Amino acid sequence: MTEAKPTILKIGGSVITDKNGELAARTEVMNRLAEEIQKANIKNLIIVHGGGSFGHPTAQKYGIKEGLKEDAQKVGFTETHHVMTVLNGLVMDALVWHNIPALSVTPSCCVVTENGRIRFFEDTILKMLLKMGFVPVLYGDTTLDEKLGFTVLSGDQIGSHLARKFNAAKIVIGVDTDGLYDSDPKVAKNAKLYKHLTLEELKKIKGRLGKSTAADVTGGMLGKIAELIPAIEEGIPVAIVNATKPNRTYKALIGDMVEGTVIEKE
């Protein structure tokens, strides 16, 4: 019997934190999402979450993404990692309280990047966890980098990398809008939602997508799309849904029709 292909659930930092605050966690959203994940009860799930108002402001303040240039940044590197573990702890609280056998996997301890791209990913633990029916939980983190000394690794890159490495069945991306629009729906009143896109169409509109307005060291929606393209090229479908709205994440996980954007290779 072949094992079920894993599903990757990427929860954006803008969903579980208030990006306008500092270290402002939305614990009620985390609890509702944990409830939806428990209800979906799908086999072989990997969860990845973003940093929002925890990781991004600290990383920006110390210029972590650009790499190690002066000693004063070292405490910024550790501080950025630390606040991400605090946010991850809150996510883990919600999951474990909902009887989900979730286990936190720290990216900075198993990933090395080169110029910001994943160069090495020690995934033995992940494979064992999945085989035993655990739910690994990873997050955007600071990582050591062979060229830059250190940098910031986005949850989007982790999610896409794992989807390809484990030949995922699908990727579900939970964001704070109803999906992918032709312009920023938070600014443009007449922004149009893309309900279904092929890889070719996605590549065409990629150039037109504006960067996110909030402080985001990982590049907003444009960054997400750039990371997703290699996974879509390998035939892994992607659903982008509004995780701030009840039951949308649940429906996307179990494969029900849900408002959002579906992107497929063809």
Backbone bond lengths (Angstrom), bond angles and torsions (degrees), N, CA, C in turn:
res aa  C-N    CA-C-N  psi(-1)  N-CA   C-N-CA  omega(-1)  CA-C   N-CA-C  phi
1 M - - - 1.463 - - 1.528 110.03 -
2 T 1.318 116.22 127.00 1.468 117.97 -179.94 1.528 109.30 -81.84
3 E 1.328 114.51 144.32 1.466 119.06 -179.36 1.520 109.82 -72.50
4 A 1.335 115.26 147.05 1.470 120.22 178.24 1.521 109.27 -62.33
5 K 1.329 115.21 139.61 1.467 118.89 177.26 1.521 108.71 -67.87
6 P 1.320 117.40 141.94 1.467 118.29 -178.50 1.527 113.55 -70.87
7 T 1.306 115.02 156.32 1.465 122.31 171.44 1.524 106.29 -108.26
8 I 1.325 116.10 135.35 1.465 120.29 176.53 1.518 108.01 -102.13
9 L 1.328 116.73 123.85 1.461 120.92 174.71 1.517 108.02 -110.81
10 K 1.336 115.93 114.30 1.473 120.85 178.31 1.530 108.03 -105.96
11 I 1.321 116.28 117.35 1.466 121.10 179.86 1.529 108.42 -103.88
12 G 1.321 115.35 119.49 1.465 120.30 -176.96 1.519 112.99 -66.66
13 G 1.324 115.05 148.36 1.463 120.44 177.58 1.521 112.18 -61.68
14 S 1.351 116.57 -27.76 1.468 120.59 -179.50 1.531 111.56 -72.15
15 V 1.336 116.37 -14.42 1.467 121.04 179.36 1.534 110.36 -85.34
16 I 1.333 115.66 -45.06 1.475 119.66 -172.72 1.527 113.56 -96.54
17 T 1.356 116.22 -2.86 1.473 119.13 173.99 1.532 108.09 -136.02
18 D 1.321 114.88 163.12 1.460 120.02 172.35 1.517 106.19 -94.42
19 K 1.332 116.01 110.38 1.472 118.95 -174.54 1.523 113.11 -68.69
20 N 1.337 117.39 -14.24 1.463 119.41 178.50 1.531 111.71 -85.99
21 G 1.320 115.97 -14.99 1.466 119.56 177.89 1.518 109.46 -95.83
22 E 1.324 115.76 -173.86 1.475 118.49 173.42 1.514 107.08 -123.19
23 L 1.331 116.14 128.00 1.470 121.75 -175.35 1.531 110.38 51.84
24 A 1.341 115.09 41.55 1.469 120.17 -177.34 1.519 110.16 -101.04
25 A 1.335 115.78 98.62 1.469 120.84 -177.39 1.517 110.95 -87.87
26 R 1.338 115.60 142.13 1.475 120.48 174.76 1.535 107.74 -101.74
27 T 1.321 114.83 80.70 1.472 119.17 -174.15 1.529 112.17 -66.01
28 E 1.350 116.65 -29.38 1.473 118.44 179.33 1.529 110.65 -67.57
29 V 1.340 116.78 -33.94 1.476 121.17 176.87 1.535 109.07 -69.39
30 M 1.331 115.93 -42.54 1.473 120.13 178.27 1.531 110.38 -58.12
31 N 1.330 116.27 -42.78 1.462 120.36 -179.38 1.520 111.90 -65.76
32 R 1.331 116.25 -41.95 1.465 119.36 179.16 1.526 110.53 -65.21
33 L 1.331 116.81 -41.50 1.473 119.95 178.88 1.528 111.00 -64.12
34 A 1.331 116.20 -39.48 1.474 120.11 177.84 1.528 109.86 -61.24
35 E 1.331 115.41 -39.30 1.462 121.49 177.93 1.541 110.33 -61.83
36 E 1.340 115.67 -43.55 1.470 120.85 -178.94 1.537 111.14 -67.88
37 I 1.325 115.89 -37.29 1.472 120.37 178.97 1.535 109.40 -66.89
38 Q 1.339 114.88 -42.06 1.472 119.97 178.77 1.532 110.38 -62.33
39 K 1.341 115.78 -43.65 1.467 121.72 -178.53 1.538 110.99 -65.37
40 A 1.329 116.06 -39.61 1.476 120.54 -179.27 1.530 110.32 -65.29
41 N 1.333 115.38 -36.30 1.466 122.49 174.75 1.533 113.40 45.69
42 I 1.341 115.82 49.60 1.461 117.24 -178.34 1.522 110.84 -92.21
43 K 1.310 114.60 148.23 1.467 120.56 -178.51 1.536 109.41 -78.63
44 N 1.321 115.38 150.25 1.467 121.35 175.79 1.520 113.31 56.16
45 L 1.319 115.53 63.98 1.463 121.14 178.95 1.522 109.70 -107.04
46 I 1.332 115.41 134.68 1.471 121.06 172.22 1.527 106.40 -118.42
47 I 1.335 116.66 127.14 1.468 120.67 179.18 1.531 108.82 -107.05
48 V 1.338 115.09 137.25 1.472 121.11 174.83 1.525 106.28 -131.13
49 H 1.332 118.21 133.14 1.469 118.16 176.75 1.524 111.88 -125.55
50 G 1.328 113.73 156.62 1.462 120.89 -178.63 1.517 112.45 -87.61
51 G 1.331 115.48 -174.70 1.456 121.12 -173.12 1.517 115.88 -102.22
52 G 1.334 116.93 -28.80 1.461 120.47 178.81 1.513 113.40 49.22
53 S 1.334 116.32 -134.06 1.471 119.89 -175.37 1.529 112.59 -79.34
54 F 1.333 116.98 5.98 1.474 120.03 174.20 1.534 109.68 -93.18
55 G 1.339 116.20 -64.22 1.460 119.52 -174.00 1.516 115.72 -75.40
56 H 1.334 116.92 -42.40 1.470 119.93 -169.95 1.537 115.55 -64.24
57 P 1.348 119.57 -50.25 1.473 118.15 -178.07 1.530 112.70 -60.28
58 T 1.342 116.55 -40.56 1.471 120.54 -179.15 1.527 110.48 -66.49
59 A 1.335 115.93 -45.12 1.469 120.36 -179.74 1.526 110.52 -62.07
60 Q 1.338 115.32 -38.42 1.467 120.37 -179.12 1.528 110.96 -68.68
61 K 1.314 115.10 -43.80 1.473 121.74 -178.16 1.537 111.22 -56.06
62 Y 1.328 116.11 -39.37 1.477 119.71 -176.38 1.535 113.37 -100.47
63 G 1.325 117.09 1.13 1.473 119.92 -179.74 1.523 112.90 61.64
64 I 1.331 116.84 39.76 1.471 121.50 -174.27 1.531 111.93 -64.54
65 K 1.331 116.94 -39.33 1.470 120.55 -175.77 1.527 111.66 -60.65
66 E 1.330 115.88 -35.09 1.477 120.62 -177.68 1.524 113.47 -73.86
67 G 1.330 116.33 -12.66 1.470 119.53 177.01 1.524 113.78 104.30
68 L 1.333 114.03 173.51 1.466 121.13 -176.37 1.529 111.03 -78.47
69 K 1.332 114.79 115.07 1.472 119.71 178.46 1.528 111.72 -118.41
70 E 1.339 116.23 -27.08 1.468 119.39 178.46 1.531 110.48 -148.55
71 D 1.308 114.90 154.43 1.464 120.94 -175.58 1.527 113.79 -56.67
72 A 1.342 116.21 -32.75 1.472 120.27 -177.55 1.528 111.99 -60.28
73 Q 1.340 116.85 -21.61 1.464 120.17 -179.31 1.531 112.73 -74.60
74 K 1.334 115.89 -19.63 1.466 118.46 -174.42 1.524 111.92 -60.32
75 V 1.329 115.59 -40.73 1.461 118.52 178.97 1.534 108.87 -68.39
76 G 1.333 117.59 -30.03 1.466 121.54 176.43 1.518 111.50 -66.81
77 F 1.327 115.48 -37.83 1.467 121.58 177.45 1.530 109.32 -61.89
78 T 1.337 115.71 -48.57 1.472 119.16 -178.23 1.528 111.21 -69.97
79 E 1.349 116.34 -35.05 1.468 119.78 179.40 1.535 110.90 -66.41
80 T 1.341 115.99 -42.15 1.471 120.20 179.13 1.524 109.64 -61.98
81 H 1.332 116.32 -45.35 1.460 119.93 177.86 1.527 110.36 -61.40
82 H 1.335 115.65 -43.75 1.464 119.54 -176.81 1.535 111.97 -62.45
83 V 1.342 117.31 -46.56 1.472 117.82 -178.95 1.530 110.86 -65.31
84 M 1.338 117.00 -28.31 1.472 119.71 175.74 1.529 110.90 -68.98
85 T 1.328 117.13 -35.06 1.477 118.70 177.00 1.532 110.50 -69.52
86 V 1.347 116.23 -31.40 1.471 120.31 177.14 1.537 109.18 -65.85
87 L 1.346 116.54 -47.76 1.470 120.77 177.98 1.536 110.19 -61.70
88 N 1.325 115.83 -43.52 1.465 120.30 179.33 1.531 110.57 -61.56
89 G 1.335 116.12 -36.68 1.468 120.27 178.09 1.522 111.67 -61.32
90 L 1.328 116.88 -37.90 1.467 121.09 178.86 1.530 110.72 -68.80
91 V 1.341 115.93 -39.48 1.471 120.74 176.50 1.529 109.08 -63.59
92 M 1.334 115.77 -43.83 1.470 120.77 -179.72 1.529 111.32 -63.39
93 D 1.343 116.77 -39.54 1.468 120.93 176.02 1.523 110.09 -51.91
94 A 1.341 115.28 -52.31 1.468 120.90 -177.18 1.526 111.39 -61.32
95 L 1.327 117.01 -43.39 1.472 120.71 -177.28 1.529 111.45 -67.31
96 V 1.325 115.60 -47.63 1.470 119.71 -177.14 1.531 111.12 -67.20
97 W 1.345 116.40 -37.42 1.468 119.95 176.93 1.528 111.41 -62.41
98 H 1.321 116.53 -25.70 1.467 120.61 178.89 1.543 111.42 -95.14
99 N 1.329 114.81 22.54 1.473 121.11 176.23 1.529 114.39 58.06
100 I 1.324 116.23 31.92 1.464 120.18 175.96 1.534 106.33 -94.68
101 P 1.350 118.24 126.65 1.471 119.34 -178.71 1.528 111.57 -74.96
102 A 1.330 114.79 64.74 1.466 121.09 -175.90 1.520 110.63 -89.80
103 L 1.329 115.73 142.32 1.464 120.32 177.99 1.525 108.85 -134.04
104 S 1.318 114.79 128.00 1.464 120.30 -179.02 1.531 111.05 -73.15
105 V 1.338 116.15 131.31 1.473 121.67 177.16 1.531 106.72 -120.03
106 T 1.332 115.69 116.97 1.466 121.18 -173.89 1.535 112.06 -82.74
107 P 1.340 118.60 111.56 1.464 120.66 -177.16 1.537 114.29 -57.38
108 S 1.348 116.85 -37.47 1.474 118.16 -177.01 1.528 112.58 -64.45
109 C 1.334 116.95 -16.17 1.473 120.08 178.92 1.533 112.82 -94.78
110 C 1.338 118.31 -11.29 1.471 117.77 -177.58 1.528 113.57 -130.60
111 V 1.336 117.22 3.45 1.470 120.27 -179.02 1.524 110.29 -126.07
112 V 1.344 115.39 137.79 1.467 121.44 169.37 1.527 106.16 -122.90
113 T 1.326 115.89 134.06 1.469 119.27 179.61 1.525 110.79 -107.24
114 E 1.318 114.74 166.70 1.471 121.27 172.54 1.522 106.15 -135.08
115 N 1.348 115.02 116.69 1.468 120.16 -174.02 1.525 112.30 52.95
116 G 1.327 115.91 38.30 1.462 120.56 175.68 1.519 115.70 84.88
117 R 1.345 116.69 -4.94 1.471 119.87 179.61 1.527 109.51 -105.62
118 I 1.346 116.55 142.40 1.464 120.04 -178.48 1.525 110.09 -60.02
119 R 1.329 115.66 122.69 1.460 121.11 -179.86 1.533 109.61 -104.38
120 F 1.341 114.25 -38.71 1.464 120.11 -176.21 1.527 108.57 -140.80
121 F 1.317 116.57 131.65 1.471 121.05 179.47 1.520 107.89 -135.54
122 E 1.328 116.61 108.13 1.465 121.03 179.36 1.531 107.77 -79.31
123 D 1.346 115.97 105.25 1.466 118.52 -171.63 1.530 114.78 -111.43
124 T 1.329 117.59 13.60 1.475 120.86 179.55 1.528 111.38 -55.59
125 I 1.332 115.70 -46.35 1.475 121.11 -178.89 1.531 109.88 -61.41
126 L 1.340 115.96 -44.97 1.472 120.53 -179.76 1.525 111.11 -57.90
127 K 1.323 115.37 -46.20 1.474 120.39 -179.23 1.527 110.58 -60.43
128 M 1.331 116.05 -43.56 1.468 120.14 -179.58 1.524 111.04 -66.17
129 L 1.333 116.42 -41.92 1.468 120.30 179.62 1.532 110.86 -60.61
130 L 1.331 116.15 -46.27 1.466 120.36 -179.63 1.524 110.99 -62.61
131 K 1.318 115.35 -43.22 1.466 120.49 -179.21 1.524 111.43 -60.28
132 M 1.338 115.62 -34.68 1.463 120.76 -177.78 1.526 113.16 -88.48
133 G 1.342 116.04 -0.95 1.465 119.01 177.47 1.518 115.66 87.12
134 F 1.341 116.35 18.43 1.465 119.80 174.35 1.530 110.01 -85.40
135 V 1.327 116.30 165.69 1.465 121.65 176.20 1.530 107.94 -113.20
136 P 1.343 118.20 101.72 1.467 119.70 177.97 1.528 110.37 -68.79
137 V 1.324 116.31 138.98 1.462 121.25 178.61 1.529 108.45 -123.14
138 L 1.334 116.08 115.96 1.467 121.57 178.65 1.524 108.80 -114.38
139 Y 1.319 116.39 173.54 1.472 119.09 -177.21 1.532 110.08 -156.89
140 G 1.330 114.78 161.48 1.463 119.68 173.37 1.519 108.04 -58.38
141 D 1.320 117.61 138.52 1.469 119.58 -170.61 1.528 109.47 -151.73
142 T 1.324 115.31 169.94 1.468 120.36 169.73 1.529 106.61 -85.52
143 T 1.328 117.55 140.97 1.468 119.52 178.03 1.517 110.65 -133.38
144 L 1.313 114.66 156.95 1.458 119.85 173.72 1.528 107.24 -76.58
145 D 1.330 115.47 141.46 1.461 120.42 -173.75 1.528 110.21 -129.58
146 E 1.345 115.81 131.22 1.467 120.62 -175.21 1.529 113.80 -64.00
147 K 1.324 117.45 -26.40 1.477 120.19 -179.59 1.526 111.89 -102.35
148 L 1.329 116.43 -40.50 1.465 120.98 -172.17 1.528 113.71 -94.94
149 G 1.330 117.15 -9.49 1.476 120.29 -174.23 1.515 109.32 91.91
150 F 1.328 115.26 -59.38 1.462 120.70 170.66 1.519 109.07 -154.42
151 T 1.332 116.19 167.99 1.463 120.92 178.45 1.520 109.25 -160.99
152 V 1.337 115.15 -171.70 1.469 121.32 175.55 1.525 108.04 -108.27
153 L 1.307 116.00 132.01 1.467 121.61 177.71 1.522 108.13 -109.48
154 S 1.335 116.62 120.11 1.465 119.60 -176.89 1.523 112.09 -76.70
155 G 1.319 115.40 151.03 1.461 121.04 174.32 1.520 110.82 -61.65
156 D 1.344 116.35 -29.39 1.475 120.04 179.24 1.529 111.20 -64.80
157 Q 1.349 116.29 -42.27 1.466 118.72 178.26 1.528 110.76 -66.65
158 I 1.334 116.30 -39.76 1.477 120.30 178.73 1.529 109.88 -61.29
159 G 1.334 116.30 -47.64 1.465 121.14 -178.19 1.516 112.59 -59.89
160 S 1.327 116.03 -45.93 1.469 120.84 -179.42 1.527 110.75 -66.39
161 H 1.326 116.32 -41.49 1.476 121.88 179.66 1.533 110.26 -60.97
162 L 1.334 116.43 -46.88 1.465 120.25 -178.49 1.528 111.39 -68.50
163 A 1.330 116.48 -35.12 1.472 120.18 177.96 1.524 110.14 -59.46
164 R 1.337 115.59 -42.05 1.472 119.64 -179.33 1.530 110.76 -74.65
165 K 1.309 115.99 -41.84 1.465 120.53 -177.55 1.529 111.93 -64.02
166 F 1.340 116.38 -38.66 1.469 120.76 -176.92 1.524 112.93 -102.19
167 N 1.359 116.24 9.43 1.466 121.24 179.01 1.536 110.58 50.73
168 A 1.329 115.48 58.71 1.467 121.59 -174.22 1.526 112.91 -62.80
169 A 1.332 114.73 151.88 1.464 120.88 176.37 1.525 109.39 -71.63
170 K 1.349 115.77 -38.78 1.469 120.41 179.03 1.526 110.18 -166.30
171 I 1.322 113.92 166.19 1.461 120.84 174.41 1.527 106.73 -120.70
172 V 1.335 116.14 128.60 1.464 120.71 174.23 1.526 107.00 -110.01
173 I 1.329 115.70 123.07 1.467 120.50 -179.81 1.523 108.43 -109.47
174 G 1.328 116.29 117.66 1.460 120.82 177.91 1.521 109.90 -95.79
175 V 1.351 116.26 116.90 1.470 121.05 -178.99 1.533 109.17 -121.64
176 D 1.351 116.92 -174.46 1.472 119.20 -178.91 1.528 112.11 -106.45
177 T 1.347 116.27 20.23 1.469 120.89 171.80 1.536 106.23 -128.11
178 D 1.331 116.64 173.71 1.474 118.93 -176.01 1.533 113.57 -77.69
179 G 1.321 117.56 7.50 1.465 120.94 179.65 1.513 109.72 143.48
180 L 1.312 115.90 -150.27 1.462 121.71 -178.58 1.528 109.29 -98.27
181 Y 1.320 115.99 127.05 1.468 122.13 -178.09 1.525 110.83 -112.67
182 D 1.353 115.47 165.52 1.468 119.26 177.71 1.530 111.72 -77.30
183 S 1.351 117.14 -15.45 1.468 121.88 172.02 1.531 107.23 -152.50
184 D 1.321 117.24 171.48 1.465 120.04 -174.76 1.529 111.06 -65.76
185 P 1.354 118.00 112.65 1.463 120.42 -177.23 1.529 113.58 -66.39
186 K 1.336 115.68 -15.60 1.467 118.71 -179.91 1.531 110.56 -80.26
187 V 1.329 115.39 -17.45 1.466 120.72 -178.45 1.528 110.53 -111.77
188 A 1.335 116.36 -48.70 1.470 121.27 -176.87 1.529 110.76 -91.14
189 K 1.324 115.96 118.57 1.468 121.36 -178.02 1.540 112.27 -64.84
190 N 1.337 116.36 -33.84 1.476 119.21 -176.07 1.533 112.89 -99.94
191 A 1.349 115.53 26.39 1.473 119.67 178.45 1.526 109.82 -61.03
192 K 1.331 115.95 138.22 1.469 120.48 -175.88 1.531 110.18 -103.43
193 L 1.343 115.98 131.29 1.466 121.30 179.77 1.526 110.31 -82.43
194 Y 1.320 116.33 130.26 1.468 120.60 172.81 1.528 107.27 -85.91
195 K 1.325 117.89 118.58 1.479 119.70 -178.50 1.519 111.92 -87.04
196 H 1.322 116.17 -34.95 1.463 119.84 179.94 1.518 109.36 -144.54
197 L 1.318 115.62 130.96 1.463 120.17 179.44 1.521 110.16 -133.43
198 T 1.332 115.39 143.72 1.465 119.44 170.19 1.526 106.63 -92.39
199 L 1.307 115.63 167.53 1.467 121.19 179.39 1.528 110.48 -56.17
200 E 1.327 115.77 -43.16 1.463 121.29 -178.81 1.531 111.28 -61.62
201 E 1.337 114.92 -44.77 1.478 119.58 179.42 1.521 110.55 -65.16
202 L 1.320 115.78 -39.33 1.464 120.46 -179.97 1.525 110.69 -61.69
203 K 1.324 116.19 -44.17 1.473 120.18 -179.86 1.528 110.92 -62.93
204 K 1.344 116.29 -34.67 1.476 120.60 179.61 1.522 111.45 -67.20
205 I 1.346 115.95 -42.32 1.472 117.92 -176.15 1.527 112.86 -83.82
206 K 1.338 116.51 -13.63 1.468 120.59 -176.88 1.526 111.04 -54.34
207 G 1.315 116.07 -41.19 1.462 120.73 -178.46 1.518 113.39 -65.71
208 R 1.343 116.13 -23.77 1.473 119.77 -176.34 1.533 112.55 -90.27
209 L 1.317 116.64 -13.60 1.470 118.43 -175.98 1.522 111.40 -74.41
210 G 1.314 114.54 129.04 1.466 119.04 179.00 1.509 110.50 -79.39
211 K 1.314 115.09 161.62 1.473 118.24 176.67 1.517 109.93 -76.65
212 S 1.309 115.00 158.02 1.463 120.51 -178.72 1.522 109.61 -66.62
213 T 1.330 116.16 150.03 1.466 120.45 -176.44 1.529 112.01 -82.19
214 A 1.336 116.69 -31.54 1.472 119.69 -177.90 1.529 110.45 -71.38
215 A 1.351 115.22 160.80 1.470 119.84 177.62 1.527 108.37 -64.38
216 D 1.314 116.36 109.41 1.460 119.62 -174.90 1.524 108.87 -142.11
217 V 1.339 116.10 106.16 1.470 119.13 -177.11 1.527 112.18 -74.70
218 T 1.340 117.12 -5.57 1.464 117.78 -178.50 1.527 113.28 -107.50
219 G 1.347 117.21 10.68 1.459 119.21 167.28 1.513 118.98 93.00
220 G 1.354 118.51 15.98 1.459 120.42 174.14 1.514 114.77 55.80
221 M 1.340 116.23 -152.86 1.462 121.95 -176.19 1.524 111.56 -62.56
222 L 1.327 115.82 -35.22 1.467 120.29 179.65 1.532 110.55 -62.31
223 G 1.331 115.07 -41.05 1.465 120.75 177.61 1.519 111.54 -63.17
224 K 1.346 115.80 -40.40 1.474 120.87 178.57 1.527 110.42 -59.84
225 I 1.336 114.97 -48.01 1.465 120.64 -176.62 1.530 110.49 -62.34
226 A 1.331 115.82 -44.79 1.473 120.39 -179.88 1.524 110.76 -58.81
227 E 1.340 116.67 -39.64 1.467 120.57 -179.70 1.530 111.82 -71.35
228 L 1.340 116.59 -33.83 1.465 120.66 -175.89 1.523 113.45 -74.07
229 I 1.334 117.03 -29.74 1.474 120.30 -173.98 1.535 113.70 -52.26
230 P 1.352 120.30 -47.30 1.471 118.87 179.93 1.532 113.50 -59.48
231 A 1.350 116.41 -34.91 1.482 119.76 179.18 1.527 110.10 -70.46
232 I 1.340 116.89 -41.49 1.470 120.77 179.94 1.534 109.39 -65.20
233 E 1.330 115.94 -37.09 1.479 120.80 177.55 1.525 111.24 -59.09
234 E 1.335 115.74 -29.86 1.473 119.83 178.94 1.531 112.07 -88.61
235 G 1.342 115.99 11.08 1.464 120.22 174.98 1.516 115.33 85.14
236 I 1.340 116.65 14.18 1.472 119.47 179.19 1.532 108.49 -91.59
237 P 1.357 117.40 116.92 1.462 118.94 -178.94 1.525 112.34 -73.83
238 V 1.341 114.81 152.27 1.458 121.16 -178.00 1.527 109.36 -125.65
239 A 1.331 116.60 135.96 1.464 121.18 172.80 1.523 107.90 -118.92
240 I 1.339 116.31 123.72 1.465 121.13 177.19 1.523 107.41 -105.40
241 V 1.334 116.76 117.00 1.470 120.69 -175.29 1.522 111.07 -129.69
242 N 1.325 115.17 162.67 1.460 120.95 179.09 1.529 109.67 -85.13
243 A 1.324 116.00 100.95 1.469 120.50 -176.17 1.524 112.41 -78.18
244 T 1.345 116.78 -5.73 1.465 118.26 176.51 1.533 110.17 -82.62
245 K 1.337 116.71 -11.11 1.472 120.90 179.82 1.533 109.83 -102.11
246 P 1.326 117.00 130.21 1.466 121.49 -176.11 1.527 113.85 -53.57
247 N 1.305 114.51 141.16 1.477 125.57 173.06 1.526 117.22 71.93
248 R 1.328 117.85 -6.48 1.470 118.20 -179.59 1.530 110.80 -70.74
249 T 1.317 115.88 -39.57 1.474 119.75 178.68 1.526 109.31 -66.20
250 Y 1.327 115.82 -43.38 1.470 121.20 178.31 1.532 110.76 -56.81
251 K 1.333 116.04 -48.92 1.468 120.60 -178.32 1.529 111.20 -63.00
252 A 1.332 115.76 -41.98 1.477 119.45 179.77 1.530 110.60 -63.98
253 L 1.330 116.62 -38.28 1.468 120.67 -179.46 1.528 111.89 -65.33
254 I 1.342 116.35 -40.68 1.472 118.04 -177.51 1.533 112.51 -88.47
255 G 1.353 115.81 -1.58 1.471 119.35 175.13 1.511 114.95 87.20
256 D 1.351 117.44 16.84 1.464 120.94 176.15 1.525 110.70 -77.60
257 M 1.322 116.19 161.41 1.465 120.92 173.66 1.528 108.01 -65.12
258 V 1.308 116.09 133.74 1.463 119.87 -179.27 1.519 108.42 -150.17
259 E 1.350 116.01 146.12 1.460 118.46 177.99 1.518 108.73 -63.85
260 G 1.300 115.94 135.21 1.461 120.63 -179.58 1.517 109.54 157.97
261 T 1.319 116.25 -159.70 1.460 121.95 179.53 1.512 109.64 -120.32
262 V 1.319 116.29 125.82 1.469 121.13 175.19 1.524 107.41 -106.44
263 I 1.339 115.30 128.85 1.472 119.65 178.05 1.516 108.83 -120.01
264 E 1.330 116.12 125.27 1.463 121.52 179.93 1.518 109.23 -128.74
265 K 1.333 114.77 162.28 1.458 119.25 -177.33 1.538 111.67 -58.67
266 E 1.345 115.67 -45.00 1.475 118.61 -179.29 1.518 111.37 -132.78
